[in-house]
Amino acid sequence: MKKIGYETYATTGDLYVLFYENGYRILKQKGNVNLITSNKWINASYGTKTRNFFAKKTNPKLLIDFA
């Protein structure tokens, strides 16, 4: 597999997850990232890396799932 430099990348995944990770990367200390996006990563198997990324590296204030 080609390494692209994203922890959350999965070959079967949604490109949105790369935006989540990049938002975190460019975030200033004590800054906020606000995203309105797909919720597929929450339950999909390709979202495992993204869920782990959020759990271990970020401090989400709010997640709203309109499903």
Order of alpha helices (4+ residues) and beta strands (2+ residues): alpha-alpha
